[in-house]
Amino acid sequence: MSATAVSEASFADRTLADIAASLPGATRVFRRSKLDFCCGGGMSLADAAAAKGLSLAALDSELAGVAALALPPERPDATEDLIALVENRYHAVHRRELPELVRLARRVEAVHRDHPAAPHGLADRLERMVGELEDHMRKEEQILFPLMRRGGHPMISQPIYVMTAEHDEHGAHLRELERLTGGFQVPEDACPTWRALYAGAQKLAEDLMDHIHIENNVLFPRFG
């Protein structure tokens, strides 16, 4: 679906549970607006907005923006534009979505602690990723990317080596996420929060793999 099609689509008649389970990032919008997508997930967005006295148009627009960010980005050729893509499409999205996944995971692990498929340890793993990814992205933004924007540096191979090694560590986290979630497969009796968690975790995994691919195989080789 194109960005234009996303912007024209309406979520008004879809239930909160359906939106939360199919659109990673939607739960953050619902939580901020105090819309219950779990126990009250059977309500349509339009009905839920009316019940809370919220602007349906504003909610619809915000969700359309979240959906647009989920689209595969076009990859620019210029190095400056490629760096901007990494910062705006991947770094910014990781920072926005990961803390919400931690909150969802804590809730699922607490509420469904006795369920045989409960993803015990997922919240801790995601929280660890928050810290490690933030440290990694900050080093890229403050050290590596400025060197690249200046056309390189005789010592640029050292930070590239460090970032590549850290990418391998991120890959290990992704393998553990897949193990803890059983390949992101929700149980048939999973609640909307659980479904939203796994949809978001799967998107995180896909985004992070794309992010690492762009850096390791497209951006970094330009300076190596």
Backbone torsions as a table, in degrees:
resi	resn	phi	psi	omega
1	MET	NA	136.5	-179.5
2	SER	-77.7	164.8	177.8
3	ALA	-62.0	-35.3	179.0
4	THR	-64.8	-43.8	179.8
5	ALA	-63.0	-39.3	178.4
6	VAL	-62.0	-44.2	-176.9
7	SER	-66.0	-26.0	-178.5
8	GLU	-89.1	-15.9	-179.0
9	ALA	-72.6	149.7	179.1
10	SER	-118.9	140.1	177.8
11	PHE	-98.4	2.6	-169.4
12	ALA	-54.7	-42.3	-174.4
13	ASP	-91.7	-2.4	179.2
14	ARG	-87.0	149.2	-179.7
15	THR	-75.0	156.2	178.0
16	LEU	-60.2	-40.2	-179.2
17	ALA	-63.1	-42.5	-179.7
18	ASP	-65.1	-43.5	179.8
19	ILE	-64.0	-45.2	-178.5
20	ALA	-61.9	-38.8	-176.3
21	ALA	-77.8	-23.9	-174.5
22	SER	-108.0	-11.6	-176.5
23	LEU	-127.0	92.0	177.2
24	PRO	-55.9	131.9	-176.8
25	GLY	104.8	-19.2	-178.9
26	ALA	-67.4	-32.7	-177.7
27	THR	-62.9	-31.3	177.7
28	ARG	-64.6	-40.4	177.3
29	VAL	-64.0	-45.5	-178.4
30	PHE	-65.8	-42.1	-177.9
31	ARG	-64.0	-42.0	179.9
32	ARG	-65.5	-31.6	180.0
33	SER	-91.5	2.8	-179.9
34	LYS	58.6	42.7	175.4
35	LEU	-101.1	124.4	-176.4
36	ASP	-82.8	99.6	-178.7
37	PHE	-88.7	-4.0	-178.3
38	CYS	-96.2	-82.3	-179.8
39	CYS	-66.9	-30.4	178.8
40	GLY	-102.3	21.9	-173.6
41	GLY	-69.0	-11.6	-179.5
42	GLY	-77.1	-10.5	179.1
43	MET	-78.0	146.5	173.7
44	SER	-72.9	159.6	177.4
45	LEU	-59.0	-41.2	-179.0
46	ALA	-61.7	-45.5	-178.9
47	ASP	-68.2	-40.0	-179.5
48	ALA	-65.6	-40.5	178.4
49	ALA	-64.0	-42.9	179.9
50	ALA	-63.5	-40.5	-178.6
51	ALA	-65.2	-30.5	-178.8
52	LYS	-95.9	-4.5	-177.2
53	GLY	70.6	31.8	-179.0
54	LEU	-99.4	158.5	178.1
55	SER	-77.7	115.2	177.5
56	LEU	-63.5	-40.7	-178.8
57	ALA	-61.2	-41.2	-179.7
58	ALA	-66.8	-43.0	178.1
59	LEU	-63.7	-44.2	-179.7
60	ASP	-60.6	-42.3	-179.6
61	SER	-66.0	-41.4	-179.6
62	GLU	-66.3	-40.5	178.2
63	LEU	-66.8	-35.9	176.6
64	ALA	-63.2	-36.4	176.7
65	GLY	-65.6	-39.7	176.6
66	VAL	-63.0	-43.2	-179.8
67	ALA	-63.8	-38.1	-179.5
68	ALA	-63.1	-35.2	179.4
69	LEU	-69.4	-19.3	-179.8
70	ALA	-82.1	-10.8	-179.5
71	LEU	-71.9	145.3	175.9
72	PRO	-61.1	127.2	-177.9
73	PRO	-77.3	150.4	171.7
74	GLU	-74.5	137.8	-175.6
75	ARG	-95.7	115.5	-179.3
76	PRO	-75.3	163.3	-179.8
77	ASP	-90.0	-40.4	-175.8
78	ALA	-66.0	138.9	-178.1
79	THR	-59.1	-44.3	179.5
80	GLU	-58.5	-42.9	-179.4
81	ASP	-70.3	-33.5	178.7
82	LEU	-67.4	-41.3	176.5
83	ILE	-62.7	-42.8	178.8
84	ALA	-61.6	-37.9	177.1
85	LEU	-61.5	-46.2	179.9
86	VAL	-59.8	-44.3	-177.5
87	GLU	-69.0	-43.4	-172.6
88	ASN	-85.9	-36.5	-176.3
89	ARG	-91.4	-30.5	-176.1
90	TYR	-109.2	-56.5	-178.8
91	HIS	-58.2	-49.7	-177.1
92	ALA	-63.5	-38.7	-178.7
93	VAL	-70.6	-41.5	175.9
94	HIS	-57.5	-44.9	-177.9
95	ARG	-64.6	-33.5	-178.3
96	ARG	-80.3	-39.6	-169.8
97	GLU	-91.3	-31.5	-175.5
98	LEU	-63.0	-46.2	179.0
99	PRO	-59.5	-34.8	177.5
100	GLU	-66.5	-37.4	177.5
101	LEU	-64.9	-37.2	176.9
102	VAL	-60.8	-45.7	179.7
103	ARG	-61.7	-43.9	179.5
104	LEU	-63.5	-41.9	-178.7
105	ALA	-65.0	-41.5	177.9
106	ARG	-59.5	-42.2	-178.2
107	ARG	-66.4	-46.2	-178.9
108	VAL	-63.2	-44.1	-179.2
109	GLU	-64.3	-33.7	-179.5
110	ALA	-76.8	-48.2	-175.5
111	VAL	-70.8	-35.7	-175.0
112	HIS	-112.0	32.3	-174.6
113	ARG	-60.1	-25.7	-179.1
114	ASP	-93.6	-1.9	179.2
115	HIS	-73.7	134.9	-177.4
116	PRO	-61.8	-22.6	-179.3
117	ALA	-101.4	8.2	-178.7
118	ALA	-58.0	134.9	-175.4
119	PRO	-83.8	64.3	-177.4
120	HIS	-61.1	129.2	-178.6
121	GLY	98.3	-9.7	-177.8
122	LEU	-66.8	-43.8	-179.1
123	ALA	-61.4	-43.0	178.9
124	ASP	-63.5	-40.2	179.1
125	ARG	-64.1	-44.5	179.5
126	LEU	-65.0	-39.4	179.5
127	GLU	-64.8	-37.7	176.0
128	ARG	-63.7	-39.0	178.7
129	MET	-65.1	-35.8	177.7
130	VAL	-55.4	-50.5	-177.8
131	GLY	-66.4	-44.9	-176.6
132	GLU	-70.0	-39.5	178.3
133	LEU	-67.2	-39.7	179.2
134	GLU	-62.1	-43.9	178.1
135	ASP	-61.8	-43.3	-179.7
136	HIS	-63.8	-48.6	-177.4
137	MET	-66.1	-36.7	179.0
138	ARG	-64.5	-39.4	177.9
139	LYS	-65.0	-38.4	177.2
140	GLU	-64.8	-45.3	-175.4
141	GLU	-71.0	-31.8	-175.1
142	GLN	-97.2	-22.3	-175.8
143	ILE	-119.2	-61.2	-171.4
144	LEU	-71.5	-50.2	-175.4
145	PHE	-63.8	-39.1	175.6
146	PRO	-60.1	-37.3	176.7
147	LEU	-63.8	-41.3	179.5
148	MET	-66.4	-39.0	-179.8
149	ARG	-66.3	-23.9	177.4
150	ARG	-89.8	5.7	176.6
151	GLY	94.6	5.3	178.4
152	GLY	114.9	-178.5	-177.8
153	HIS	-163.2	146.8	-179.6
154	PRO	-56.3	-27.3	-177.3
155	MET	-103.3	15.0	-173.7
156	ILE	-67.4	-20.8	-179.5
157	SER	-63.8	-27.5	-178.5
158	GLN	-67.8	-53.0	177.1
159	PRO	-64.4	-31.1	176.4
160	ILE	-63.9	-41.4	178.5
161	TYR	-61.0	-44.1	-179.5
162	VAL	-64.3	-44.7	-179.3
163	MET	-64.2	-38.9	179.6
164	THR	-65.2	-40.9	177.7
165	ALA	-63.3	-39.2	178.7
166	GLU	-68.6	-30.5	175.0
167	HIS	-60.9	-37.6	177.3
168	ASP	-62.4	-37.4	178.1
169	GLU	-67.4	-38.3	176.7
170	HIS	-62.8	-38.1	178.1
171	GLY	-61.2	-36.9	177.3
172	ALA	-65.3	-38.2	176.3
173	HIS	-62.1	-41.8	-179.1
174	LEU	-64.2	-39.0	177.5
175	ARG	-64.1	-36.3	178.5
176	GLU	-70.9	-37.2	175.5
177	LEU	-59.1	-43.9	-179.5
178	GLU	-64.5	-37.6	179.2
179	ARG	-67.1	-46.6	-176.5
180	LEU	-64.8	-30.3	-177.8
181	THR	-98.2	2.5	-177.6
182	GLY	61.9	42.2	-179.0
183	GLY	73.8	27.7	178.8
184	PHE	63.6	28.6	178.8
185	GLN	-96.8	115.2	-178.9
186	VAL	-81.9	146.9	174.5
187	PRO	-63.3	156.5	-179.3
188	GLU	-60.9	-30.8	-177.5
189	ASP	-95.7	16.8	-177.8
190	ALA	-66.5	143.1	177.6
191	CYS	-79.3	168.2	179.5
192	PRO	-57.6	-35.3	179.3
193	THR	-64.2	-42.2	178.9
194	TRP	-63.6	-43.1	179.5
195	ARG	-64.8	-40.4	178.0
196	ALA	-64.3	-39.3	179.0
197	LEU	-60.0	-48.5	-176.7
198	TYR	-70.7	-34.8	175.9
199	ALA	-63.3	-42.7	179.2
200	GLY	-68.3	-39.0	179.3
201	ALA	-65.9	-38.5	178.0
202	GLN	-66.9	-40.1	177.1
203	LYS	-63.8	-41.1	176.9
204	LEU	-57.0	-46.1	-179.2
205	ALA	-61.2	-44.1	-179.5
206	GLU	-66.9	-42.8	178.8
207	ASP	-62.3	-44.6	-176.5
208	LEU	-67.7	-36.7	176.5
209	MET	-65.0	-42.0	177.0
210	ASP	-64.0	-42.5	179.1
211	HIS	-57.5	-50.0	-179.2
212	ILE	-64.9	-40.4	179.2
213	HIS	-60.0	-46.6	-178.6
214	ILE	-60.4	-42.6	-178.3
215	GLU	-72.5	-51.3	-175.4
216	ASN	-65.8	-40.0	-168.6
217	ASN	-107.3	-11.9	-179.1
218	VAL	-120.8	-54.7	-173.7
219	LEU	-78.0	-53.5	-174.5
220	PHE	-60.4	-41.1	-179.4
221	PRO	-60.5	-19.1	178.2
222	ARG	-68.1	-15.0	-177.2
223	PHE	-121.8	19.9	-175.8
224	GLY	-123.0	NA	NA
